[in-house]
Amino acid sequence: MSTAAHATRSVAIAGLGTIGLKVARALDQGIPGLRLSAVAGRDRDKTATAVAGFASPPKVVDSAELAQHADIVVDCAPSAAFSALGDAVIGAGKILMTVNAGALLRRLDLVDKARASGGQVIVPTGGLLGFDAVRALAEGTITRVTMITRKPPNGLDGAPYLVERGISLKGLNEPKRVFQGNATEGAKGFPANVNVAAALGLAGIGPDRTTLEIWADPTVERNTHTIEVEGDTARLTMKIENVPSEENPRTGKIVAPSVIACLRGMTAPLRVST
């Protein structure tokens, strides 16, 4: 077997919040073939403190420098930082793994830049399910993709779409549909909530053709997504109920493990997925 097969790939993380810190800890504890090389956060001192107790503390750098220290940069930062990070990582011909699929919709030119630079953009499954099946259907003809998201009202607090329209969810005692449109519009109006819809659109027939409903629902305790996909090879009906993170109810607990699993699959001798 060649020496390259045993090469260890370096990983850097942008954002050590709800998702990023869990991913960093998993890398520090050990994922075969990968090592944590650098991290970046909004507060450099807090970021340094967060990783000080690691078995192998990574370098703490500015996000613009991450691509200089890693083969793979995992973007767990707020969506506002995505554009500059994407330019730096893809411009350097590196791999960008991002949980900010909604922000990616506004910078799809990065895909063309990756083609030219030798880089790659990877969107983990995150808080959704069934991407393998949707991508398989997309090899044929998909005629319809619909997604209905239901979240506890506090999981939608502060969404730009609601703020701009003066929609208050305080005291809500029955389900209320707060959005109906496509995934592109939904990702723009709810940037912290429906990255899953943007990712579903990218996996299937495109976000503009992916129908989305968002409900504020005080009767549910979990972030729930129900998806229907109609294609010429299969009809899919899928539902996932994600436990909200204690640190950030807008994010499901499954997102960090999804990123970790995606990273593990990049070097694993057995990979079970499309």
N, C-alpha and C positions, 0 to 999 in steps of 0.2 A: 504494500500500500504506500502511496506517495506521502512525502512529508507534508504536503499541502493539506492532506486529509486530516492531519492532526493539528493544524494551525489554530491558535486561539484568536478569536475576534474580539476586539475591544468595543465596549458599549458606553455611551455617554447619555445622560438623562437631563432634559430641560424641564424644570419644575419639580419640586419635591413636596407637592401637596398630597391630597388624598390618594392619588394614583401613583405618582412618581416615587414617593418614599417607599411604598410597598414593593415596587419593582426593584428599586435600589437594594433593599434588604434581601430580596430573593437572589439577586446577582451576587451580593456579598457572601451569602450563605453557600453559593455555588450552583451554577448551571454549566454543565460540561460544554467546553468549547467556547465559553464566553467569560469575559472579565469586565468588571465595572472600572472604567478608567477616569471618568470625569463627570461632574454634576454642575448644574447652574440653577440659581433661584433668584427671585426678586430681591431678597435680602441676603447678601453674601455671608454675613456673620451667622445668621440663623441657619443657612444652608450648611456652613462649615460645622456648626454645632450638631446638626442632625446626623452627620456622617462621621463625627469624631470617634464614636465608639465602634465603628465597623472593624471587622477583622483586617481588611485592607482598605483603609480610607482612600477614596478617590480624590483627584485634584478638584478644587473648587475654582471655577473660572466663569467668565461672562458667557452668556449663551452664544454670542457671535463667535466664540473661540472653540465651541464644542467639537466642530467638525475637524479641527486640527488634532484632536486627541482621541478620535474614535473612528471605527469602521461603520458603526451603526449609531445613530442618534435617535433616542426615543423622546418624542415630544409629548410631555404631559403638562405643559405650561398653559396659562390662559390663552384663549383663542386670539386675543389681540396681538400676541407675540409670534403668531404662526408665520406670517409673511416673511419677516426678516430672518427667522430661523430657517425657513424653507429655502430661501435664496442662498444662505450660507452653506447649508448642508448639501443641497443638490448642486450648487455651483462648484463644490469641491469633489463632486463625483461620488459622494457617500450615500449610504442608505438612510432614509428618513422614515421612521415608524411613528405614525401620529394617531392620537385619539381625537384630534380635531378635524373630523371629516367635514363638518360644516364650513370651517374656515378654508379647507382645501377646495371646496366648490368655487370659492372666489379667486382661487389661484391655480386653476387647472393648467395654466401655462407651465407650471412646475413639471408636469408630466413630459411636455415637449423638451424642457430643459434637461430633465433626467435622461431622456433618450440621447441627447447630444453629449452630455457629460459622462455618461456611464453610471449615473446614480440610479436610485430606485425609490419610489414612494410606496410604503406599505400601510394599509389601514387594517388593524386587527378587528376581529369580530366585535369586541367590546360588549355592550349590553344587549346584543341581539343574538339571533340564532339562524342557522340555515343558509349562511352565505354560500357554502359549497353547492347546495342544491340550486340556489338562485343563479349562481354563475354557470352551472351546468345547463340550466334552462336557457340562459342567455346565448349559449352556443347555437340554439335553434331560434324559435320565435316566441317572445313573451308578449302577450296582448294586454295584460293588466297586472298592476301591482298596487295593493292598497295596504295601508298601515294605520291602525288605531292605537294611540298611546293614551293610557290613563295613569295619572300620577296624583298622589296626595297633594292638596293645594300648596303646602309649604315647599314642595319640590319644584313649583313653577314661579315662586316669588321672584320679582325683579326682572322677569323676562321683558326685553325691550318691546315686544309686540303688545304686551299687557300694559306696560307703563305708558307707551305712546297713545293708547286708546283709553286710558283711565279705567281699565278693568280691574276691579278689586276682588280678591278671593277671600277676604276676611269674613268669617262667620258663615261660610258656605256650608250648607247642610244637605245638599243633594248634588249629583253629578252635573257639571256644566261644561258644554263644549265651548272651548275658548279659541279654537282655530280650525279652519277647514281650507285646504288648498293643496299645494304640491310640496315636495320635500325641499326644493330650493327656497321657497318662501318661508317654510317652517324653520329651516336651519338659520335663516337670517333673523327671524323674529324671536327664536328661542335658542340662541347659540350655546347655552349651557345645558340644554335639555334634550335635544333631538339630533345629536351627532349620529345616532343610530339610523335615523331616517335618511340622512345624507349618504351614509355608507351603504344602505340598502339600495338607494338610487344608483350609486356608482357600480354596485354589483350586478344590477339588473338592466332596466331599460332607460336609465338616466333619471336624475332627480326631478326634472321638469315634468316627466310623465308618471312619477310615483305619487299617488294620492295619499294625503296625510290628514288625519284628524287628531286633535289633541284635546283631551278632557281633563279638567280639574275635578277629581273625584274623592270626596271625603270618605267614601265607603271602602276604599282600597288602602292597604298599608304598604303595598309594593308598587314599584314602577312597572307597569304592565304594557306589553306591546303585543298586538295581535296582527298577523300579516297573512295576506292571501295573495298568491301568485298564480296566474293562469298562463300556461304555455302550451306549445304544440306537443310536448313530450310528457307533461305531468301538470297536475294541479296541486299546489301546496297550501296548506293551512297550518300556521305555526303560532304558538303563543308562549311567551316567557314572562315570568313574574320575578323581577329583580328586587332583592332586599336593598333598600337605600342605605348608603354609607352613613355612619353616625356623624362623621366629620362634615359631610356635604350631602344633604338629602337629594340634590339634583343628580348625583352620581350613584350608580348601583355598585354594590360590593363586588360584583362579578367582573367589572372592567379591569381592575388591576390583575387578577388572575388570567384574564384573557390576553393581556399584553405579555405576561410572563410565559404563558403557553405558546404564544406566537414566537417569542424569542427562543424558547427551548426547541421549537420545531425547526429553527434555522440551522441547527447543528446536530440534531438528533439522528441516530442511525436508522430509526424508523419514524416515519411521519404519516399519520393517518388523517388525510384531508385532501381536497382537490389540489 
